[in-house]
Amino acid sequence: MSRADLLARISIDPRVCFGKPCIRGHRIWVARILDLLAEGTSVDDVVAEFPGIEREDVLACIAYGAEMSRDRSWDVGSAGR
């Protein structure tokens, strides 16, 4: 699946979830999926936790996060030290 195909699975609608990026057709925030992955949750476990989403939806969240990191950077400084 191409990056464009993955990104097409993400929607941003100001009338849905306050305009936060979500998995298309769901009210599941991309940020929530990325948080779970960052905590060590497997892709299979994420799919099992949210009925109706597919593995490609999780990959779409990762692709969206990658796209956003190309355009922006945050100073994380010494957080966690």
Z-matrix of the N, CA and C atoms (Angstrom, degrees):
N
C 1 1.447
C 2 1.524 1 107.87
N 3 1.316 2 116.77 1 133.74
C 4 1.462 3 121.15 2 -178.03
C 5 1.526 4 111.33 3 -76.25
N 6 1.316 5 115.22 4 161.96
C 7 1.463 6 120.55 5 176.92
C 8 1.527 7 110.29 6 -58.49
N 9 1.323 8 117.33 7 -41.78
C 10 1.469 9 120.87 8 179.19
C 11 1.527 10 110.99 9 -62.25
N 12 1.332 11 116.77 10 -40.00
C 13 1.470 12 120.26 11 177.62
C 14 1.527 13 110.94 12 -64.10
N 15 1.336 14 115.58 13 -40.98
C 16 1.464 15 119.09 14 178.29
C 17 1.525 16 110.56 15 -64.37
N 18 1.323 17 116.68 16 -47.48
C 19 1.465 18 119.60 17 -177.35
C 20 1.525 19 112.47 18 -64.63
N 21 1.327 20 117.06 19 -24.84
C 22 1.472 21 120.33 20 176.90
C 23 1.526 22 111.40 21 -67.27
N 24 1.327 23 117.57 22 -14.77
C 25 1.472 24 122.11 23 178.19
C 26 1.528 25 111.91 24 -82.50
N 27 1.317 26 117.77 25 -4.41
C 28 1.461 27 122.39 26 -179.90
C 29 1.529 28 108.39 27 -106.18
N 30 1.318 29 116.36 28 136.17
C 31 1.465 30 119.73 29 177.83
C 32 1.524 31 110.22 30 -125.88
N 33 1.313 32 114.13 31 149.07
C 34 1.457 33 121.79 32 174.91
C 35 1.521 34 105.97 33 -130.70
N 36 1.313 35 115.26 34 112.99
C 37 1.463 36 121.85 35 -177.37
C 38 1.522 37 107.45 36 -134.88
N 39 1.325 38 118.09 37 120.13
C 40 1.462 39 119.63 38 -178.04
C 41 1.526 40 113.80 39 -59.45
N 42 1.336 41 117.27 40 -16.99
C 43 1.467 42 120.79 41 178.81
C 44 1.516 43 113.07 42 -90.17
N 45 1.334 44 116.64 43 -4.71
C 46 1.470 45 120.78 44 -177.91
C 47 1.525 46 108.57 45 -123.79
N 48 1.308 47 116.57 46 123.75
C 49 1.468 48 122.69 47 176.25
C 50 1.526 49 112.02 48 52.53
N 51 1.330 50 115.75 49 40.82
C 52 1.466 51 121.34 50 175.33
C 53 1.525 52 112.77 51 60.11
N 54 1.326 53 117.69 52 23.94
C 55 1.452 54 121.40 53 179.24
C 56 1.514 55 114.54 54 80.22
N 57 1.331 56 116.83 55 8.76
C 58 1.468 57 120.47 56 177.34
C 59 1.525 58 109.10 57 -71.47
N 60 1.323 59 118.33 58 145.51
C 61 1.460 60 120.18 59 176.29
C 62 1.531 61 110.49 60 -62.29
N 63 1.320 62 115.70 61 129.89
C 64 1.468 63 122.75 62 -177.59
C 65 1.520 64 110.04 63 -131.72
N 66 1.316 65 114.78 64 161.57
C 67 1.460 66 119.67 65 170.58
C 68 1.528 67 106.72 66 -68.64
N 69 1.323 68 115.79 67 126.90
C 70 1.474 69 121.44 68 -176.35
C 71 1.523 70 110.82 69 -52.45
N 72 1.334 71 114.88 70 130.86
C 73 1.460 72 120.95 71 178.60
C 74 1.516 73 114.39 72 83.72
N 75 1.326 74 116.63 73 1.33
C 76 1.463 75 122.01 74 -179.72
C 77 1.523 76 109.01 75 -133.70
N 78 1.289 77 116.55 76 164.85
C 79 1.464 78 121.88 77 174.46
C 80 1.529 79 109.01 78 -107.13
N 81 1.297 80 114.73 79 45.38
C 82 1.466 81 121.46 80 -179.67
C 83 1.517 82 107.28 81 -108.66
N 84 1.322 83 115.62 82 115.33
C 85 1.460 84 121.11 83 -177.62
C 86 1.520 85 111.25 84 -67.98
N 87 1.311 86 115.60 85 138.84
C 88 1.462 87 121.43 86 173.31
C 89 1.530 88 109.53 87 -55.68
N 90 1.318 89 116.45 88 -42.56
C 91 1.472 90 120.83 89 -178.67
C 92 1.527 91 111.38 90 -58.98
N 93 1.311 92 118.28 91 -37.23
C 94 1.470 93 121.29 92 179.23
C 95 1.523 94 110.73 93 -63.79
N 96 1.321 95 115.75 94 -43.38
C 97 1.463 96 120.09 95 179.33
C 98 1.527 97 110.02 96 -64.82
N 99 1.326 98 116.68 97 -44.22
C 100 1.468 99 119.91 98 179.32
C 101 1.523 100 111.30 99 -64.24
N 102 1.328 101 117.57 100 -38.10
C 103 1.468 102 120.34 101 176.26
C 104 1.530 103 111.06 102 -60.61
N 105 1.320 104 116.38 103 -45.06
C 106 1.469 105 119.82 104 179.55
C 107 1.527 106 111.11 105 -61.26
N 108 1.317 107 116.52 106 -44.24
C 109 1.459 108 120.22 107 178.86
C 110 1.520 109 110.91 108 -63.28
N 111 1.327 110 116.73 109 -40.82
C 112 1.464 111 120.75 110 179.41
C 113 1.525 112 111.58 111 -64.63
N 114 1.322 113 117.04 112 -29.39
C 115 1.470 114 121.71 113 178.49
C 116 1.528 115 111.79 114 -79.12
N 117 1.335 116 116.62 115 -5.19
C 118 1.457 117 119.93 116 178.06
C 119 1.517 118 115.18 117 102.14
N 120 1.312 119 117.29 118 3.67
C 121 1.468 120 120.53 119 177.24
C 122 1.522 121 108.56 120 -67.80
N 123 1.306 122 117.74 121 135.00
C 124 1.465 123 120.68 122 -179.79
C 125 1.529 124 110.59 123 -75.97
N 126 1.310 125 115.28 124 159.40
C 127 1.469 126 120.65 125 176.55
C 128 1.522 127 109.73 126 -57.86
N 129 1.332 128 117.15 127 -43.75
C 130 1.471 129 120.39 128 179.97
C 131 1.522 130 111.50 129 -61.24
N 132 1.338 131 117.09 130 -39.35
C 133 1.468 132 120.39 131 179.08
C 134 1.526 133 111.52 132 -69.20
N 135 1.323 134 117.20 133 -36.10
C 136 1.467 135 120.03 134 176.35
C 137 1.523 136 109.66 135 -63.30
N 138 1.317 137 116.71 136 -45.88
C 139 1.476 138 120.67 137 179.51
C 140 1.527 139 110.05 138 -60.94
N 141 1.324 140 117.23 139 -39.77
C 142 1.467 141 120.71 140 179.73
C 143 1.527 142 111.77 141 -68.06
N 144 1.328 143 116.76 142 -31.74
C 145 1.469 144 120.84 143 -177.77
C 146 1.525 145 112.63 144 -74.80
N 147 1.323 146 117.62 145 -26.69
C 148 1.459 147 121.63 146 -177.21
C 149 1.530 148 109.72 147 -120.00
N 150 1.323 149 117.54 148 90.88
C 151 1.463 150 120.15 149 179.87
C 152 1.529 151 110.98 150 -56.10
N 153 1.298 152 115.31 151 137.56
C 154 1.463 153 120.42 152 177.13
C 155 1.517 154 114.19 153 100.17
N 156 1.340 155 117.41 154 -16.21
C 157 1.460 156 117.01 155 176.52
C 158 1.520 157 109.63 156 -96.45
N 159 1.304 158 114.96 157 159.15
C 160 1.458 159 121.71 158 -177.75
C 161 1.521 160 110.13 159 -117.02
N 162 1.307 161 115.50 160 166.40
C 163 1.464 162 121.66 161 178.56
C 164 1.531 163 110.58 162 -53.83
N 165 1.329 164 116.64 163 -39.90
C 166 1.460 165 121.16 164 -179.61
C 167 1.530 166 112.03 165 -64.22
N 168 1.338 167 117.24 166 -28.72
C 169 1.470 168 120.23 167 176.20
C 170 1.523 169 110.27 168 -66.19
N 171 1.320 170 116.53 169 -40.33
C 172 1.469 171 120.67 170 177.94
C 173 1.524 172 109.38 171 -66.00
N 174 1.323 173 116.77 172 -43.20
C 175 1.460 174 120.25 173 177.01
C 176 1.527 175 110.90 174 -62.53
N 177 1.326 176 116.78 175 -34.69
C 178 1.467 177 120.78 176 176.90
C 179 1.523 178 110.75 177 -63.38
N 180 1.320 179 117.34 178 -38.43
C 181 1.463 180 120.69 179 177.21
C 182 1.525 181 110.68 180 -62.97
N 183 1.321 182 116.04 181 -41.83
C 184 1.464 183 120.12 182 177.86
C 185 1.530 184 109.99 183 -64.15
N 186 1.321 185 116.88 184 -43.95
C 187 1.469 186 120.81 185 179.12
C 188 1.527 187 110.96 186 -61.93
N 189 1.331 188 116.39 187 -39.99
C 190 1.466 189 120.16 188 178.68
C 191 1.532 190 110.02 189 -64.30
N 192 1.323 191 116.67 190 -44.80
C 193 1.466 192 120.48 191 177.43
C 194 1.511 193 111.50 192 -59.36
N 195 1.320 194 117.20 193 -40.38
C 196 1.460 195 121.19 194 178.01
C 197 1.525 196 110.70 195 -63.61
N 198 1.318 197 117.13 196 -42.97
C 199 1.463 198 120.68 197 178.43
C 200 1.527 199 111.18 198 -61.34
N 201 1.313 200 116.71 199 -43.29
C 202 1.453 201 120.27 200 -179.04
C 203 1.529 202 111.62 201 -66.37
N 204 1.315 203 117.24 202 -33.00
C 205 1.462 204 119.47 203 -178.88
C 206 1.526 205 111.65 204 -73.96
N 207 1.312 206 117.70 205 -17.96
C 208 1.457 207 120.34 206 176.09
C 209 1.520 208 111.66 207 -70.39
N 210 1.317 209 116.87 208 -30.47
C 211 1.456 210 122.05 209 -173.84
C 212 1.519 211 114.16 210 -98.49
N 213 1.316 212 118.09 211 -18.02
C 214 1.453 213 120.49 212 -173.01
C 215 1.516 214 109.95 213 -137.10
N 216 1.308 215 114.40 214 155.22
C 217 1.460 216 118.56 215 172.23
C 218 1.521 217 108.18 216 -139.53
N 219 1.310 218 115.51 217 150.40
C 220 1.447 219 122.07 218 179.90
C 221 1.516 220 108.61 219 -123.66
N 222 1.303 221 116.31 220 140.79
C 223 1.451 222 120.53 221 176.26
C 224 1.513 223 107.58 222 -83.41
N 225 1.318 224 116.23 223 106.37
C 226 1.451 225 119.83 224 179.64
C 227 1.521 226 110.32 225 -88.54
N 228 1.317 227 116.32 226 -8.02
C 229 1.455 228 121.67 227 173.95
C 230 1.500 229 113.53 228 48.90
N 231 1.313 230 114.86 229 -134.18
C 232 1.460 231 120.29 230 -177.99
C 233 1.517 232 111.63 231 -102.57
N 234 1.324 233 117.12 232 27.59
C 235 1.469 234 120.51 233 -179.89
C 236 1.520 235 110.09 234 -56.39
N 237 1.298 236 115.79 235 131.87
C 238 1.452 237 121.14 236 176.66
C 239 1.523 238 113.97 237 87.18
N 240 1.325 239 116.90 238 -0.51
C 241 1.476 240 118.52 239 179.54
C 242 1.489 241 111.63 240 -97.61
